[in-house]
């Protein structure tokens, strides 16, 4: 299970890997890594993400692969 969610108001991109409940977190720069009780990575939050930056990168890569 992998789910992406973006909140443009606070500019947070959430990537959920497992359905488990988060019981512990590590903060590394603009990343928040959430773990379940067994230590498995449940979710990653990436703070201060501008989605338009990602769209621009994707468009740029498409143009390179077509050419």
Buried (B, 14 or more C-beta within 10 A) or exposed (E): EEEEEBEEEEBBBBBBBBEBEBEEEEEEEEEBBBBBEEEEBBBBBBEEBEEEEEEEEEEEEEEEEEE
